């Protein structure tokens, strides 16, 4: 009898031991650069999610629409063991679908872990992602289940088209602009945007879609707006799949897109090198707001022009409408009762930190165009004050006389250097529209 009892107890203990094990922070050494990227990524999502909800108040009848959720989620499933520990240490995220950012009226708080989406239950976050995207895009309320045993009703809300997202923490310099989704580099978060500046970034992204969508679609010419990797990347949890998409193309030796994908990753290294090159400027600014010189301002704005001119594929076409996106965001900020000069204050923060490898810092052409719009509404003095006492027209005039201004170049729909059939020739976002999840991450059994 005692032996039988021991067998039963042993079976019960074995059963308990075979249950799911989730990563914990065991104190091991992790990649500190990746860890910093994860923390910046989380900060960006916490900043941008409420701003996205604020943008819904526009209810603009003219713009195309997309659906959003009152929270952003992430999962460490699919990452290496060390990187999973980094996710826990940075954002308390493990293999389960975890909320890392919420809107003000979210029915769930940050840190909630989901194990059911609709009628599908799983502790594997990757398995729930695509279903979450599908239910979001259906636009109808649906239930989710938490690891605490709660069932909560989630209501997607409608916003103007153009998802605002940040680059994955393992490719922080990535930037890609598309009419459906824009990926902004993590350096934007280093400027510590205010909630109003975050709203500007959201409205600018939506404006880029609204004002440049038709032009981008013309270049795309084979419109397909649904793909597994794209759906995952529109959530804050598809970052691993997005980052690995290029790796998959490179490993496909017989693929015609392999060389293009290799060039794509090389460009990321170039961008990282450019960031290191500007570090000397940042190190010399003890108090950037008061010590920034006119020449430093000009240099950073020239770098912004070079960044814009270096974009390729659909992002290059998007760049031809950056001025229109600026004006669109300016007018919508006012419509929402938000400070319309938030774009200028964010620009100045980026200038002061010499962060020019993004689309939110104005080059000379954009500064001139938006200043004209703002000046017509009587904001000339305010703008000069925001820019550290420098008049926009004076800055634009000086930049116009500098040789580097020509690097902004002229944009064209016909680019002979663009191999139109290449998977990555039009950018990462466009490539993700045609790639299954298995191409971006290990295939789940």
C-alpha positions as CSV (number, residue, x, y, z in Angstrom):
1,X,0.0,0.0,0.0
2,X,2.8,2.4,0.9
3,X,4.6,1.5,-2.3
4,X,1.5,2.2,-4.3
5,X,1.1,5.6,-2.6
6,X,4.7,6.4,-3.4
7,X,4.2,5.6,-7.1
8,X,1.1,7.8,-7.2
9,X,2.9,10.7,-5.5
10,X,5.8,10.3,-7.9
11,X,3.5,10.3,-10.9
12,X,1.9,13.5,-9.6
13,X,5.2,15.2,-9.1
14,X,6.5,14.1,-12.5
15,X,3.3,15.5,-14.0
16,X,3.8,18.8,-12.3
17,X,7.4,19.0,-13.3
18,X,6.5,18.4,-17.0
19,X,4.3,21.5,-17.1
20,X,5.4,24.6,-19.0
21,X,8.5,26.4,-17.9
22,X,8.9,30.1,-18.6
23,X,12.1,32.1,-18.7
24,X,13.1,34.0,-15.5
25,X,15.9,36.4,-15.0
26,X,18.7,34.2,-13.5
27,X,21.2,37.0,-13.4
28,X,23.3,35.8,-16.4
29,X,25.2,38.1,-18.6
30,X,23.2,39.3,-21.6
31,X,24.0,41.5,-24.6
32,X,23.9,45.0,-23.1
33,X,23.3,46.7,-26.4
34,X,20.3,44.5,-27.1
35,X,19.1,45.0,-23.5
36,X,19.2,48.8,-24.0
37,X,17.3,48.4,-27.3
38,X,14.6,46.4,-25.6
39,X,14.2,49.0,-23.0
40,X,14.0,51.8,-25.6
41,X,11.6,49.7,-27.6
42,X,9.3,49.3,-24.5
43,X,9.6,53.0,-23.7
44,X,8.6,53.8,-27.3
45,X,5.5,51.6,-27.2
46,X,4.4,53.1,-23.8
47,X,4.8,56.5,-25.4
48,X,3.1,55.8,-28.7
49,X,0.1,53.7,-27.7
50,X,-1.8,56.5,-25.9
51,X,-0.9,58.8,-28.8
52,X,-2.5,56.4,-31.2
53,X,-5.6,56.4,-29.1
54,X,-5.6,60.2,-29.1
55,X,-5.4,60.2,-32.9
56,X,-8.7,58.2,-33.1
57,X,-10.5,61.3,-32.0
58,X,-9.9,62.8,-35.4
59,X,-12.7,60.7,-37.0
60,X,-11.5,62.0,-40.3
61,X,-14.0,60.9,-42.9
62,X,-11.6,61.5,-45.8
63,X,-8.7,59.2,-44.7
64,X,-8.5,55.5,-45.2
65,X,-8.8,53.5,-42.0
66,X,-7.1,50.8,-40.0
67,X,-8.0,49.1,-36.7
68,X,-5.9,49.4,-33.6
69,X,-5.9,47.8,-30.1
70,X,-5.9,49.4,-26.7
71,X,-2.6,47.6,-25.9
72,X,0.7,46.5,-27.4
73,X,2.0,43.0,-26.7
74,X,5.4,41.2,-27.0
75,X,6.7,37.7,-26.5
76,X,10.2,36.2,-26.2
77,X,9.2,33.0,-28.0
78,X,11.6,32.3,-30.9
79,X,14.5,34.2,-29.4
80,X,17.7,32.5,-28.0
81,X,18.0,31.6,-24.3
82,X,20.1,34.6,-23.4
83,X,17.9,37.0,-25.4
84,X,14.8,35.6,-23.6
85,X,16.5,36.5,-20.3
86,X,17.1,40.0,-21.7
87,X,13.4,40.3,-22.5
88,X,12.5,39.4,-18.9
89,X,15.1,41.8,-17.5
90,X,14.1,44.7,-19.8
91,X,10.3,44.4,-20.0
92,X,9.3,41.4,-17.8
93,X,8.3,39.6,-21.0
94,X,8.6,35.8,-21.3
95,X,7.3,33.3,-23.9
96,X,3.7,34.2,-23.2
97,X,1.9,37.1,-24.9
98,X,2.6,40.0,-22.5
99,X,1.2,43.5,-22.5
100,X,4.0,46.1,-22.6
101,X,2.0,49.3,-23.3
102,X,-1.7,50.3,-22.9
103,X,-4.0,53.2,-23.7
104,X,-5.7,55.2,-20.9
105,X,-8.9,53.2,-21.2
106,X,-7.4,49.8,-21.7
107,X,-9.3,47.1,-19.9
108,X,-6.0,45.4,-19.0
109,X,-2.9,46.8,-17.3
110,X,0.7,46.5,-18.4
111,X,2.2,43.2,-17.4
112,X,-0.9,41.1,-18.1
113,X,-0.1,37.8,-19.7
114,X,-2.6,36.4,-22.3
115,X,-3.1,32.7,-22.9
116,X,-6.2,32.9,-25.0
117,X,-7.2,34.9,-28.0
118,X,-10.8,34.4,-29.1
119,X,-11.3,30.6,-28.8
120,X,-7.7,29.7,-29.1
121,X,-5.6,29.0,-26.0
122,X,-1.8,28.7,-25.8
123,X,1.1,29.6,-23.6
124,X,3.2,30.1,-26.7
125,X,2.9,33.8,-27.6
126,X,3.9,33.2,-31.3
127,X,0.9,31.0,-31.8
128,X,-1.5,33.7,-30.7
129,X,-0.1,36.6,-32.7
130,X,-1.6,36.1,-36.1
131,X,-5.0,35.4,-34.6
132,X,-4.7,38.6,-32.6
133,X,-4.0,40.6,-35.8
134,X,-6.9,38.9,-37.6
135,X,-9.4,39.7,-34.9
136,X,-8.1,43.3,-34.6
137,X,-8.5,43.9,-38.3
138,X,-12.0,42.4,-38.2
139,X,-12.9,45.5,-36.1
140,X,-15.4,43.6,-33.9
141,X,-15.1,43.1,-30.1
142,X,-13.5,39.8,-29.1
143,X,-12.6,38.1,-25.8
144,X,-9.1,37.3,-24.5
145,X,-8.1,35.2,-21.6
146,X,-5.4,36.0,-19.0
147,X,-3.1,33.7,-17.1
148,X,-5.1,34.7,-14.0
149,X,-8.2,33.1,-15.3
150,X,-10.0,36.3,-16.4
151,X,-11.9,36.7,-19.6
152,X,-11.9,40.3,-20.9
153,X,-13.7,41.9,-23.8
154,X,-11.4,43.8,-26.2
155,X,-12.8,46.5,-28.5
156,X,-10.6,47.5,-31.5
157,X,-10.8,51.2,-32.4
158,X,-10.5,52.9,-35.8
159,X,-7.7,55.3,-36.8
160,X,-6.4,56.8,-40.0
161,X,-4.3,54.4,-42.0
162,X,-0.6,54.2,-41.3
163,X,0.6,52.1,-38.3
164,X,3.2,53.9,-36.3
165,X,5.8,51.3,-35.0
166,X,9.4,51.3,-33.9
167,X,12.4,49.3,-35.2
168,X,13.1,45.9,-33.5
169,X,15.5,46.2,-30.6
170,X,18.1,44.0,-32.4
171,X,18.1,46.3,-35.5
172,X,17.6,49.7,-33.8
173,X,18.7,51.8,-36.8
174,X,16.0,50.3,-39.1
175,X,13.7,52.8,-40.8
176,X,11.1,51.9,-43.4
177,X,8.2,54.0,-44.7
178,X,5.1,52.4,-46.3
179,X,1.5,53.5,-46.8
180,X,0.4,50.7,-44.4
181,X,3.1,50.9,-41.8
182,X,6.1,52.9,-40.9
183,X,9.0,51.7,-38.8
184,X,10.8,54.5,-37.0
185,X,14.4,54.0,-35.7
186,X,14.8,53.7,-31.9
187,X,17.0,56.8,-31.8
188,X,13.7,58.8,-31.9
189,X,13.1,57.7,-28.3
190,X,16.5,59.1,-27.2
191,X,15.0,62.6,-27.8
192,X,12.5,61.8,-24.9
193,X,9.4,63.0,-26.8
194,X,6.5,64.4,-24.8
195,X,3.0,63.0,-25.2
196,X,2.2,65.8,-27.7
197,X,5.4,65.1,-29.7
198,X,4.4,61.4,-29.7
199,X,1.0,62.4,-31.1
200,X,2.9,64.4,-33.8
201,X,4.8,61.3,-34.8
202,X,1.6,59.3,-35.1
203,X,-0.2,61.9,-37.1
204,X,2.9,62.4,-39.3
205,X,2.9,58.7,-40.0
206,X,-0.8,58.7,-40.9
207,X,-0.3,61.8,-43.0
208,X,2.5,60.1,-44.9
209,X,0.0,57.3,-45.7
210,X,-2.8,59.7,-46.6
211,X,-0.7,62.1,-48.7
212,X,1.8,59.7,-50.2
213,X,-0.2,56.5,-50.4
214,X,-1.3,56.8,-54.0
215,X,2.2,57.6,-55.2
216,X,3.6,54.7,-53.2
217,X,1.0,52.3,-54.6
218,X,1.9,53.4,-58.2
219,X,5.4,52.4,-57.5
220,X,4.4,49.1,-55.9
221,X,2.1,48.3,-58.9
222,X,1.3,44.9,-57.6
223,X,-0.8,45.7,-54.6
224,X,-1.2,43.0,-51.9
225,X,-2.0,44.3,-48.5
226,X,-2.1,41.2,-46.3
227,X,0.8,39.0,-45.3
228,X,1.6,36.9,-42.2
229,X,4.9,38.7,-41.3
230,X,3.3,42.1,-42.0
231,X,0.4,41.3,-39.7
232,X,2.8,40.3,-36.9
233,X,4.9,43.4,-37.3
234,X,1.8,45.6,-36.9
235,X,1.6,44.4,-33.4
236,X,4.5,45.2,-31.0
237,X,5.2,41.5,-30.9
238,X,6.2,40.7,-34.5
239,X,9.6,42.3,-34.1
240,X,11.5,39.0,-34.1
241,X,9.8,37.9,-37.3
242,X,10.5,41.2,-38.9
243,X,14.1,41.3,-38.0
244,X,14.7,37.8,-39.2
245,X,13.0,38.2,-42.5
246,X,16.2,39.5,-44.1
247,X,18.2,36.6,-42.6
248,X,15.9,34.2,-44.2
249,X,16.4,35.7,-47.6
250,X,20.1,35.6,-47.2
251,X,20.1,32.0,-46.3
252,X,18.2,31.1,-49.4
253,X,21.3,30.8,-51.7
254,X,19.2,30.2,-54.8
255,X,17.0,33.3,-54.2
256,X,17.5,36.2,-56.6
257,X,16.8,38.4,-53.6
258,X,19.7,37.2,-51.6
259,X,22.1,39.9,-52.7
260,X,19.6,42.6,-52.2
261,X,18.9,41.4,-48.7
262,X,22.6,41.3,-48.0
263,X,22.9,44.9,-49.1
264,X,19.9,45.7,-46.9
265,X,21.7,44.4,-43.8
266,X,25.0,46.1,-44.8
267,X,23.0,49.4,-44.8
268,X,22.1,48.8,-41.2
269,X,25.8,48.6,-40.3
270,X,26.4,51.8,-42.2
271,X,23.6,53.5,-40.3
272,X,25.1,52.3,-37.0
273,X,28.5,53.7,-38.1
274,X,26.9,57.0,-38.9
275,X,25.4,57.1,-35.4
276,X,28.8,56.5,-33.9
277,X,30.3,59.3,-36.1
278,X,27.9,61.8,-34.7
279,X,28.7,60.8,-31.1
280,X,31.5,63.4,-31.0
281,X,29.0,66.2,-31.5
282,X,26.8,64.9,-28.8
283,X,29.7,64.5,-26.3
284,X,30.5,68.2,-26.8
285,X,27.1,69.4,-25.8
286,X,27.0,69.7,-22.0
287,X,23.9,71.8,-22.3
288,X,22.7,71.4,-25.9
289,X,19.8,73.9,-25.5
290,X,22.2,76.8,-24.9
291,X,25.5,75.6,-26.5
292,X,24.3,74.4,-29.8
293,X,26.1,76.5,-32.5
294,X,24.6,77.5,-35.9
295,X,27.1,75.3,-37.7
296,X,26.1,72.3,-35.6
297,X,22.4,72.9,-36.4
298,X,23.3,73.2,-40.1
299,X,25.4,70.0,-40.0
300,X,22.6,68.0,-38.4
301,X,20.0,69.2,-40.8
302,X,22.3,68.4,-43.7
303,X,22.6,64.9,-42.2
304,X,18.8,64.7,-42.3
305,X,18.9,65.6,-46.0
306,X,21.4,62.9,-46.6
307,X,19.3,60.4,-44.7
308,X,16.3,61.3,-46.8
309,X,18.2,61.0,-50.0
310,X,19.6,57.6,-49.0
311,X,16.2,55.9,-48.6
312,X,15.4,53.3,-51.3
313,X,12.4,51.4,-52.6
314,X,9.0,52.5,-51.4
315,X,10.6,54.5,-48.6
316,X,12.3,56.6,-51.3
317,X,8.9,57.3,-52.9
318,X,7.5,58.1,-49.5
319,X,10.3,60.6,-49.0
320,X,8.9,62.7,-51.9
321,X,5.8,63.5,-49.7
322,X,7.5,64.2,-46.4
323,X,6.5,67.9,-46.7
324,X,2.9,67.0,-47.2
325,X,2.9,64.7,-44.2
326,X,4.3,67.6,-42.1
327,X,1.5,69.9,-43.2
328,X,-1.1,67.1,-42.7
329,X,0.1,66.5,-39.1
330,X,0.3,70.2,-38.4
331,X,-3.4,70.8,-39.3
332,X,-4.5,67.7,-37.4
333,X,-2.7,68.6,-34.2
334,X,-4.7,71.8,-34.2
335,X,-7.9,69.9,-34.9
336,X,-7.3,67.7,-31.9
337,X,-6.6,70.7,-29.7
338,X,-2.9,69.8,-29.3
339,X,0.0,72.1,-29.7
340,X,0.6,72.4,-33.5
341,X,4.3,73.3,-33.0
342,X,5.0,69.9,-31.5
343,X,6.7,68.9,-34.7
344,X,9.1,71.8,-34.3
345,X,9.9,71.0,-30.6
346,X,10.6,67.3,-31.5
347,X,12.8,68.4,-34.4
348,X,14.8,70.6,-32.1
349,X,15.3,67.9,-29.5
350,X,16.6,65.6,-32.3
351,X,18.9,68.4,-33.5
352,X,20.2,69.0,-30.0
353,X,21.1,65.3,-29.8
354,X,22.4,65.1,-33.3
355,X,19.9,62.3,-34.2
356,X,19.4,62.7,-37.9
357,X,18.9,59.2,-39.2
358,X,15.1,59.4,-39.0
359,X,12.2,61.0,-40.8
360,X,11.1,63.3,-37.9
361,X,14.0,65.7,-38.1
362,X,13.3,68.3,-40.8
363,X,15.8,69.0,-43.6
364,X,16.0,72.4,-45.1
365,X,13.2,71.9,-47.7
366,X,10.8,70.6,-45.0
367,X,11.7,73.3,-42.5
368,X,11.0,75.9,-45.1
369,X,7.7,74.4,-46.2
370,X,6.3,73.8,-42.7
371,X,7.6,77.2,-41.5
372,X,5.6,78.8,-44.3
373,X,2.5,77.0,-43.1
374,X,3.0,77.9,-39.5
375,X,4.0,81.5,-40.2
376,X,0.7,82.0,-42.0
377,X,-1.0,81.3,-38.7
378,X,1.2,83.7,-36.8
379,X,3.7,81.4,-35.2
380,X,7.0,83.0,-36.5
381,X,8.2,84.2,-33.1
382,X,7.4,80.9,-31.4
383,X,9.2,78.9,-34.0
384,X,12.4,81.0,-33.8
385,X,12.3,80.6,-30.0
386,X,11.9,76.8,-30.3
387,X,14.9,76.7,-32.7
388,X,17.2,78.2,-30.2
389,X,16.9,81.7,-31.6
390,X,17.7,80.7,-35.2
391,X,15.4,82.0,-37.8
392,X,14.2,79.2,-40.1
393,X,14.6,81.3,-43.3
394,X,18.2,82.1,-42.3
395,X,19.0,78.5,-41.7
396,X,17.5,77.4,-45.0
397,X,19.4,80.1,-46.9
398,X,22.7,79.0,-45.4
399,X,22.0,75.3,-46.0
400,X,21.1,76.0,-49.6
401,X,24.6,77.3,-50.2
402,X,26.3,74.2,-48.8
403,X,27.5,71.4,-51.1
404,X,25.9,68.5,-49.2
405,X,22.4,69.9,-49.9
406,X,22.6,68.2,-53.3
407,X,22.7,64.8,-51.7
408,X,19.0,65.1,-51.2
409,X,18.8,64.6,-54.9
410,X,15.8,64.3,-57.1
411,X,13.4,61.5,-56.6
412,X,12.1,59.4,-59.4
413,X,9.6,56.5,-59.9
414,X,12.0,54.9,-62.4
415,X,15.1,53.8,-60.6
416,X,17.4,51.7,-62.9
417,X,19.3,50.4,-59.9
418,X,16.2,49.0,-58.3
419,X,15.7,45.3,-59.2
420,X,11.9,45.4,-59.2
421,X,11.5,41.7,-58.8
422,X,13.8,41.5,-55.8
423,X,12.0,40.6,-52.5
424,X,13.8,43.4,-50.6
425,X,14.0,45.9,-53.5
426,X,11.1,47.9,-52.1
427,X,11.9,47.6,-48.4
428,X,11.4,45.3,-45.5
429,X,7.7,46.1,-45.0
430,X,6.8,45.5,-48.6
431,X,8.8,42.2,-48.5
432,X,6.8,41.1,-45.4
433,X,3.6,41.3,-47.3
434,X,4.6,38.3,-49.4
435,X,6.5,36.2,-46.8
436,X,5.1,33.5,-44.5
437,X,6.0,33.5,-40.9
438,X,8.2,30.5,-41.4
439,X,10.5,32.6,-43.5
440,X,11.1,35.0,-40.7
441,X,11.4,32.7,-37.7
442,X,11.9,29.1,-37.0
443,X,9.0,26.9,-38.1
444,X,6.8,25.9,-35.1
445,X,6.0,22.3,-34.9
